[in-house]
Amino acid sequence: MRSGYGRSALPVPAGTVLGGYANRAGASTGTLDELEVSAVTLGRLAWVVADLPYVNADLAEAVRRAVRREAPGHDVWVSATHTHSAPDTACPGHPVDTPARWPAEVPAAAAEAVRAALAGERDVELSVRRGRLSGVGGQRSGVRPRRTVPVDVLSFDLPDGGRSGVLVVLPVHPTVLGADNLLVSADLTGAVRRALAGRLGGAWVVVATGAAGDVSTRPHRREQTPMEVERLGALVAASVVRRLREPARLTVPGDAAMSVRYERVALQPKSPEAPPTGPLRERLREAERDGDPVLVRTAWTALQAAQLAAEHPPPADLSCAVSVARLGPLTLVSMGAEPYLDLAARLDRAVDGPAVLIGYTNDYLGYLPVRAAYRHPEYEVLRSPAAPGGAERVLASATRLTEKDQP
């Protein structure tokens, strides 16, 4: 099969409003590491991955139009890495239109990256591996939160035995740097790219964010500094390199048929009634008395979420973008939301053959918790606009889309 890779820088001037944190102290003061827009072509799929907090539908459509001028007839996916140290591209509770500048600059960067990818297309063999990552990301909510996560590694291998590139799907919020950081950065995603590229001897590296809705670095990070970003990025890179030395979970045949399908799933919004904050304030006071910084952070964000939910009730017209790409026995599923980690495991069980779940793609709904999560008033549940059962509805839609391609 034919595949190519390209990238383009995404400059961000000082004074830009950054997204991801509601309580950020101010606008950007400079750049810690350069943002980028990457593109991978695989058959007739052009997959764009941008260092942005989120991609709303209007921005995704602008990118799609720009890319199709370079690659007519291609299906286009537009993913955000979800770094919280990049330009604010708007999220639920704000205007649905992406702020001016980025609907022009992001599509231009995407078109440049796709142009380079098409020019450099080569024959490759796609192999897929999955491993368990320790010491970097863990669930930040739930009764028994897991402290490890699965990582999917797609290797684009050359006929002569070399490697063209690697695409890593990492289900971890790339949020090592905190709200006090005012420097533009790709955060953990950028650190993984740098560390892995240094170990792969010239192969390109793209990192997309998977089912990271309830997963962050909070259980493992020692501090929120650029040095810690690099430490965690190196751990991910080392884990990926180990996976690449192991037998592939799947090798996609070179003549595998490809299909791409899309659907927008209507969801029931949560009740507009604001959640009570009294119990959450008491929980925060208890955590502060206990002194555990992780518990304090978890309790504080839950209170913050309840306050934000009161200010911004969910819209009545709610839906989630779902896309499925079938490449022979491999299934790639993208959701325009922050899917919970459990959805990735359920998807794997629901479809025939290996499946990889990617979040933050083609639109941005917000958090997509599984039904059981609604029993506990955590940040993600309180901030989600969707009523219980929404995640299961989206997963059922994705499963149906894969079944349409079965003989």
N, C-alpha and C positions, 0 to 999 in steps of 0.2 A: 504494500500500500504506500501511497505517497504522503509525506508529512514534511512540514517546514516550521521554522520558528523565526520570530522577529520581535524586537523590542523598541520602544521609544521612550525617551525621558518625559516626565511630566513636571516641569518647573512650577514652583509655588512661591510667589513673591511674599516678602515679609509684610505683615499686616493682614494676612488672610485669616478669616474665621475658620477654625478647625472644628471637626465634628467628632461625635462619639461620646463625649462627656458633657452632661448638662451643667456641671459646675466648674467648667474650665475658667481659669483666672483671666484670660485675655486672648488676643489674637496672636498669630505666629510671630516670632521674633527672628527667625532664620531657619536654616535647614541642617538637620543632623545627618541624614542620608537621603539620597535622591529617590523620589518616587518614580515608578515606571509603569508603562502599559505594555504587557506582553501579549503575543498572539501565537497560537499553535494551530496549524491546519492539519486536519486528519481526514483524508477523503474529502468530502464536501462540507465538513464542519469546520468553521473558523471560530475558534474559542479565544475570546479576548479576556484577559485578567488584568484588572487595574488596581493600583494601590489607592483605594478610596474606602471610606467607611461603608457606603452603600450605593447601589445603582437603582434609581427610581425608573419607572417605566418610560418616562419621557427621555431620559438620558440613554437608556438601553435602545430605544427606537432611533435616536440620533446616531448612535454608534453603528447600529445595524445598517442604516442608510449609507453611511460613509464607507463601511466595509464592503457592502455589495457593489459599490462603484468600482472597487478594486477587484472583487471576487464575485462576479455575477453568478447567480444560481446557488451560492453557498448558503447553508444554514449558519446562523450567527448566534453564539452565546456570549453574553457580557456579564462577567463576574466581578465582584468587589472582593478584595482581600479582607476588608473590614478593619484595617488599621484605624486606630482612634487618634492618629497624629497626622491626618491628611485633611484636605479641604472639606468643610461641611457641605455635603451634597443633599441635605434635607432628609428627615425621617418622619415617621408618624407623629402627628401633633404639630407639625410645621406645614407650610404650603407644599403641595404635592409636586410643584414644579421645581426642578433643580436650579439652584441659584445661578445667576448670569456668570459668564465666563466659561464654566465647565461644560455646558452643552455644545460649545464650539471647540474648546481645546482638547477635551477627551476624545471626541470622534476623530479629530485630526491626528492625534497621537495613535489611535487605534488603526486608522487607515495606513499610517506609515509603518506600523508594526506588521500588519497583514501583508502589505506590499513586500516587505522584506521576507516574510515567511513564504510567500508564493514563489519569490525569486530563488529561494534556497531549498525548495522542496526536493526530497530524496526518497528513494525506496527504503522503507524501514520494516522491521518486524516489531510488533507491539507485545511486550510481556508485562504481566501484572503480578504484583506481590503485595502482601499485607503483613504487617508486623505490629507488635505491641510496644508502645512508647511509654517509658517510665521517666519520672522526674521532671516533666515539663508541664503537662496539662492534666487537670482532673475536674470532675464535676463540682460545681460551686454551690449546688443545692441538692435537695433530696434527703431521704432518711438515711441511706447508706451510700453516700457519693463515692464513685469509683475514682481512684487516683492514677489510673493509667488510661490510655486511649489507643484505638487502632489507627494505623496510618497506612494509606494506600499509596503504592509507588507504581507509576506507569513508566516503563523504560522503553525508549524508542531506539531500537538496536539496528545497526547497519549490517548489510550482508557479509562484510569482510570481518565481522566479529567485533567491531568498535561500537561505540554508543554515540548516537546523535544528541540525545538529551533525555531529561527526566522530568516528569510532572508529578509532584507530590500533592496529595490531598490530605491536609492536616486539619483535624477537627478540634482546633484550639483557638479561642479568641486571641488574636495577636495583640494583646494588651499588657505588655510588661510596663511600659511607660504610663504614668498616671496623668490625672487631670492637671497637675501642676506643670507638666511638660508643655512648653510653647515652641518647640522645635519640630519642624516637619520631619516625619520619619515613616518608613514602612514597618517599623517596629520588628516584631518577631519574624514576620514573613521575609523581610529584607535580610535579616541576620541568617536565616536558614539558606536563602539563595546564595549569599556570599560564602558561607562556610561550605556548602555542598559543592558549589562551582569550584572552589579551591581544591576539593578532594577528587573531582571527577575528570580533571585533566582536559578542560576545553569543552566538555559537553554543556549544552545550555540547561538551565534550571528554571522551572516555573513552579510556584507554590500557590495552590488554590485552597480556600478554606472550606472544610467539610461541615459535618453536623456539629457545629460548635455552640449551639444556642445556650447550653447549660455547662459549657466547658471553658475554663480559663487557666491562666498560669497562677492564679491566686494560691492554690494549695502548695505550690513548690517554689515560687520565686522568693529570693532572699531580700531583695530590694527592688526599687523601681528606677533603675538607672541604665544608661547606655551600656555599661559593662555587664549588667545582668542580662540585657537583651542578647549580647554576643555569647554569653555563657550558655543560655538556653538554646540559642540557634545552633551552637556547636553540638549540643546533645542530640538535637533532632537530626543534624547532618550525619553524625556518627551512627545513629540508628538506621537511617536510610541506606548508608553504605553497607552495613551488615546485611540488610535485607537483599541488596543487590548481589551479594555473594551467595545467596541461597537459591534453590530451585524456584522457578516461577510458579505461581499459583495457576496461571493461565498464559498461554501464548496464542494470540489471535492469528488465525490463518491469513496469509497475504491476500487471498481472494475473498475474504469475508464480506458478506453483503452488509450495507449500512443503511439505516433508516433513522430519521429524526422526527419526533412528534411533539406537539405543543398542546397545552390545555390551560385554561384559566378556571380555577376551582372556586366557586362561590362558597363563602363561609358565613356562619352566624356570628355577629359581633357580640362581645360581652355586654352585660347590662351597663348602662351609663352611670349607674349609682356608684358613687365614690366609695372605695373600701375604707373601713375605719382605721384610723392611725393610732388610737390609744394603745392597743396591744403591741403594736410595732415599736412605739416609743419606749414602752416598758421593756421589751426585748432588747432594745439598744442599750438601755441603762444597765440591764443585767450583764450584757456582753462587756460593757465598759468596766463594770466591777470585776468581772472575771479576768480581764486583761489580755485575752487572746486576740491578736490583731486580725486574724482571719474571721473570727466570729463577729468582731466589731464591724469590719468591713461588710460582711454579709448582712448584718442587722441594719447598718446605716443605709445600704443600697435598697433594702426592702422598704424602709420608710420613705426614701427618696422616690421610689417607684409609685408608692401609694399617693404621694403628693402630686406627681406628674400625671397620674391617671385621673385625679380629680380635676386638673387643669385642662386635660385633653381627652375627652371621652372618645371612644372608638367611632369611626364613621359607620353609617348605616349600610353603605355599599362596600362590602369587604370581600376580597378575593385574593388568591395566591397563584402566581405563575408557576407552572410545572412543565418541564421539558424532559424528554427521554431520548437518548441516542443509543441505538442498538448497533453494535459492531460485532457481527458473528455472535459468539457466546457471551460477550461482554456487554453489560448494561451500565450506562452512565445516566444518572438522574439528577437534575438540578431543580432547586426550589428557590423561589424569590422570597426567601424568609430566613430566619435563624432557626433551623430545625434542631430539635433535641437529639442528643447522642443515641438514644434508644431507637430513633427512627431508622438509623443506618443499619442496625442489627435486624430490625423487623423487615426492612427492604431486602436484605440479603436472604432472609428466609422466604420471602414472598415471591421472588422471581426465579426463573430458571437460569442457573449459571451465576458467576460472580457479578456483584453489583457494587457500584461506587456512588455515594451520595455527596453532592456538592450544594452548598447553600449560597445565599447572597447573589443570586443569578437572575438576570432579566427583569427584576423588579425588587421591591423591598416592602414586605408586609410588616415585619417586626418579628418578635419571638413567636415560635411555633411549638409550645409545650405539648407533651403527650398528656392524655387525659388524667392519669394518676397524679401528675404534678400539681394539678389544681387543688389538691387537698391541703397544700401547704402554701402560705402567703409569702413566697419568695419573690425577689426582684423580677425575674423573667416572667412569672405568671402574672404579677401585678401590672407589668408593662405591656403584656400581650394584648392586642385588640380582639383576639379571637376567643369565642366561647369554647368550653371543653368539647373535645371531639373533633376540633378543626384539624389537628395534625393527622389523626386517623383518616379523615376524609381526604386529605391531600395525598396520603400514602396510598389509599385505595385507588385514587385517580392515576397515580404513577404506575401502579401495578396493572391497571387496565390498559394503559398505553403500551406497556411491554407485551401484554398478551396479544395485542393486535398484530404483532409481528411474528407470532408463532404460526407454523404451518398447520 
